[in-house]
Amino acid sequence: MDGSPALLLLIALGLCCPRIHGQMYEMKIRFRNRITQLRVGQRLELECQTDKKDSGMFWVHQDKSGTLHFIVFISSLSKITFKGNQRTSTRFEASKDNTIYRLVVKSFTWQDEGNYFCLMNINQMLYFSPSQPAFFPVTTTVAPTTTRPTTQHDITEKDPFLETSDPETSTENELNFFCDLLIWVPLAGACLLLLIALVVTITLCQRTRRRRCRCKRPVQGKPHAKPGTKI
């Protein structure tokens, strides 16, 4: 389904730089039938409508990795050319109805996922449509949850954090707290003052005793003699 390198290069430049050529022609791409969810093997029909009647149309597929693939060229005279200049394809169908160019994916598979574009080459200028995404729905797996049977213990046991407190009880607790502060704070201060006074008293008593005991003590066995007398 790969096209020529030159064509794919032009397509890549057009997709990356859409304002180089401008959007002079209106091109609309959509699903022919309303599709809510794609399924494997489903017949997918797309159509591209333009206001240019005498121009051919390219259909290009961009896969999930970003690689571009040429599908088919439909001329203004409804001539169909698939890959390798083939008139038919085992995977696709193409047709033209006035200004509507149609592409059909016969059996949609995982390799057909991606974005589809239709392009026109007019006077060596490339014009392209917005992309039409076509993807399978994303399936998410949910981890199984195990539930244990409810026991009598679970029913009777109460969570202490879920119990609502009584306003009267909380007010009474606050009053008791303030009363305790009024009683214990002065009592603690008085005890501290008494302790300081006791320490000061003990210190003064020790200093006074040291001052009184500075006299010389007599030697053991000898009486203390008065000055000026001989023994």
C-alpha positions as CSV (number, residue, x, y, z in Angstrom):
1,M,0.0,0.0,0.0
2,D,3.1,2.3,-0.1
3,G,3.1,5.0,-2.7
4,S,5.9,6.8,-4.4
5,P,8.5,8.6,-2.2
6,A,7.9,11.9,-4.0
7,L,4.2,11.8,-3.4
8,L,4.6,10.8,0.3
9,L,7.2,13.6,0.7
10,L,4.7,16.2,-0.7
11,I,2.0,14.8,1.6
12,A,4.3,15.0,4.7
13,L,5.2,18.6,3.8
14,G,1.6,19.5,3.4
15,L,0.5,18.0,6.7
16,C,3.4,19.7,8.6
17,C,3.0,23.0,6.9
18,P,-0.7,23.5,5.9
19,R,-0.4,27.2,5.4
20,I,2.2,27.0,2.6
21,H,-0.4,26.5,-0.1
22,G,-3.4,27.9,1.7
23,Q,-6.9,26.5,1.8
24,M,-8.5,27.8,-1.4
25,Y,-10.7,24.8,-1.9
26,E,-13.1,23.4,0.7
27,M,-12.7,19.7,1.4
28,K,-14.8,17.7,3.9
29,I,-14.1,14.2,4.9
30,R,-16.4,12.0,7.0
31,F,-17.8,8.5,7.5
32,R,-20.5,7.8,5.0
33,N,-22.6,6.0,7.6
34,R,-22.9,7.0,11.2
35,I,-20.4,4.9,13.2
36,T,-20.3,4.8,16.9
37,Q,-17.9,1.9,17.4
38,L,-15.6,0.1,15.0
39,R,-15.5,-3.7,15.0
40,V,-13.1,-6.1,13.4
41,G,-14.2,-7.2,9.9
42,Q,-16.6,-4.2,9.6
43,R,-17.1,-2.5,6.2
44,L,-15.9,1.1,6.6
45,E,-17.0,3.7,4.1
46,L,-15.5,7.2,3.9
47,E,-16.3,10.0,1.6
48,C,-14.5,13.3,0.7
49,Q,-16.5,16.2,-0.7
50,T,-14.9,19.2,-2.5
51,D,-16.1,22.2,-4.5
52,K,-13.6,21.4,-7.3
53,K,-15.3,19.3,-10.0
54,D,-12.5,18.8,-12.5
55,S,-9.8,17.5,-10.3
56,G,-8.7,14.0,-9.2
57,M,-8.4,12.9,-5.6
58,F,-5.8,10.9,-3.6
59,W,-6.6,8.8,-0.6
60,V,-3.8,8.4,1.9
61,H,-3.7,6.4,5.2
62,Q,-1.5,7.4,8.1
63,D,-1.0,4.4,10.5
64,K,-0.5,4.5,14.2
65,S,3.2,4.9,13.9
66,G,2.8,8.0,11.7
67,T,3.9,6.3,8.4
68,L,2.0,7.5,5.3
69,H,0.6,4.9,2.8
70,F,-0.9,5.7,-0.6
71,I,-4.2,3.9,-1.1
72,V,-5.8,5.0,-4.4
73,F,-6.1,7.8,-6.9
74,I,-9.5,8.7,-8.4
75,S,-9.3,10.9,-11.5
76,S,-11.9,13.5,-12.5
77,L,-13.2,10.9,-15.1
78,S,-13.7,8.3,-12.3
79,K,-10.7,6.3,-13.3
80,I,-9.4,4.2,-10.4
81,T,-5.7,3.5,-9.8
82,F,-4.6,1.5,-6.8
83,K,-1.0,0.6,-5.7
84,G,1.1,-0.7,-8.5
85,N,-1.2,0.8,-11.2
86,Q,-3.8,-1.8,-10.4
87,R,-7.5,-1.3,-11.3
88,T,-8.8,-3.3,-8.3
89,S,-7.7,-4.1,-4.8
90,T,-8.5,-6.9,-2.4
91,R,-8.8,-4.6,0.5
92,F,-10.3,-1.4,-0.8
93,E,-12.9,0.0,-3.2
94,A,-13.1,3.5,-4.6
95,S,-15.7,5.5,-6.6
96,K,-16.7,9.0,-7.6
97,D,-20.1,10.7,-7.6
98,N,-20.0,14.2,-8.9
99,T,-17.8,16.1,-6.3
100,I,-17.9,13.2,-3.7
101,Y,-15.0,10.8,-3.7
102,R,-15.5,7.6,-1.8
103,L,-13.2,5.0,-0.2
104,V,-14.3,1.7,1.2
105,V,-12.3,-0.6,3.5
106,K,-13.9,-4.0,2.8
107,S,-12.9,-5.6,6.1
108,F,-11.5,-3.3,8.7
109,T,-8.6,-4.8,10.7
110,W,-6.0,-3.6,13.1
111,Q,-3.6,-2.6,10.3
112,D,-6.3,-0.3,9.0
113,E,-6.3,1.8,12.1
114,G,-5.1,5.4,11.8
115,N,-6.0,8.7,10.1
116,Y,-7.3,9.0,6.6
117,F,-6.8,12.0,4.3
118,C,-8.0,13.0,0.8
119,L,-5.7,15.2,-1.2
120,M,-5.9,17.2,-4.5
121,N,-3.0,18.3,-6.7
122,I,-4.0,21.4,-8.7
123,N,-1.5,23.3,-10.7
124,Q,1.3,21.7,-8.8
125,M,-0.2,22.8,-5.5
126,L,-1.2,20.3,-2.9
127,Y,-4.5,20.7,-1.0
128,F,-5.6,18.3,1.7
129,S,-8.5,17.7,3.9
130,P,-8.6,17.4,7.7
131,S,-7.9,14.0,9.1
132,Q,-10.6,11.4,9.7
133,P,-9.5,9.1,12.6
134,A,-10.6,5.5,12.5
135,F,-9.6,3.4,15.6
136,F,-11.0,0.5,17.5
137,P,-12.4,1.4,21.0
138,V,-9.9,1.2,23.8
139,T,-10.7,-1.6,26.2
140,T,-9.8,-1.1,29.9
141,T,-9.7,-4.0,32.3
142,V,-11.0,-3.4,35.8
143,A,-9.4,-5.4,38.6
144,P,-11.8,-7.6,40.4
145,T,-12.8,-6.6,43.9
146,T,-13.4,-9.1,46.7
147,T,-16.0,-8.4,49.4
148,R,-16.0,-10.2,52.7
149,P,-19.2,-11.1,54.5
150,T,-20.5,-8.7,57.1
151,T,-20.2,-10.1,60.6
152,Q,-22.0,-9.3,63.8
153,H,-18.8,-7.7,65.2
154,D,-18.8,-5.3,62.3
155,I,-22.4,-4.3,63.0
156,T,-22.0,-3.8,66.7
157,E,-18.6,-2.2,66.8
158,K,-18.7,1.6,66.4
159,D,-15.9,3.7,65.1
160,P,-15.0,6.3,67.7
161,F,-14.1,8.8,65.0
162,L,-17.7,8.6,63.6
163,E,-19.4,9.3,66.9
164,T,-20.7,12.9,67.2
165,S,-19.9,14.7,70.4
166,D,-22.7,16.2,72.6
167,P,-22.5,20.1,72.7
168,E,-23.3,20.2,76.4
169,T,-20.6,17.6,77.2
170,S,-18.0,19.6,75.2
171,T,-18.9,22.8,77.0
172,E,-18.7,21.1,80.4
173,N,-15.2,19.8,79.5
174,E,-14.0,23.3,78.5
175,L,-15.3,24.7,81.8
176,N,-13.5,22.0,83.8
177,F,-10.3,22.7,81.9
178,F,-10.4,26.4,82.7
179,C,-11.2,25.6,86.4
180,D,-8.2,23.3,86.6
181,L,-6.0,26.1,85.1
182,L,-7.2,28.6,87.7
183,I,-6.4,26.2,90.5
184,W,-3.2,24.5,89.5
185,V,-1.4,27.5,88.0
186,P,-1.3,29.6,91.2
187,L,-0.6,26.5,93.2
188,A,2.4,25.6,91.0
189,G,3.6,29.2,91.3
190,A,3.4,29.1,95.1
191,C,5.3,25.8,95.2
192,L,8.0,27.3,93.0
193,L,8.3,30.4,95.3
194,L,8.6,28.1,98.3
195,L,11.3,26.0,96.6
196,I,13.3,29.2,95.8
197,A,12.9,30.5,99.4
198,L,14.1,27.1,100.7
199,V,17.2,27.1,98.5
200,V,18.1,30.7,99.5
201,T,17.6,29.8,103.2
202,I,19.9,26.8,103.0
203,T,22.5,28.8,101.2
204,L,22.6,31.5,103.8
205,C,22.8,29.1,106.7
206,Q,25.8,27.4,105.1
207,R,27.6,30.7,104.7
208,T,26.9,31.7,108.3
209,R,28.2,28.4,109.7
210,R,31.4,28.8,107.7
211,R,32.0,32.3,109.2
212,R,31.6,31.1,112.8
213,C,34.0,28.2,112.4
214,R,37.1,30.2,111.2
215,C,38.8,30.1,114.7
216,K,41.9,28.0,115.2
217,R,41.4,24.7,116.9
218,P,43.9,23.5,119.7
219,V,46.3,20.7,118.9
220,Q,45.2,17.4,120.4
221,G,46.9,16.7,123.8
222,K,48.0,20.3,124.4
223,P,45.8,23.0,126.1
224,H,45.5,26.3,124.4
225,A,48.0,28.8,126.1
226,K,47.3,32.4,126.5
227,P,49.7,34.8,124.9
228,G,52.6,36.0,127.2
229,T,52.6,32.9,129.5
230,K,55.1,30.1,129.6
231,I,54.2,26.6,130.2
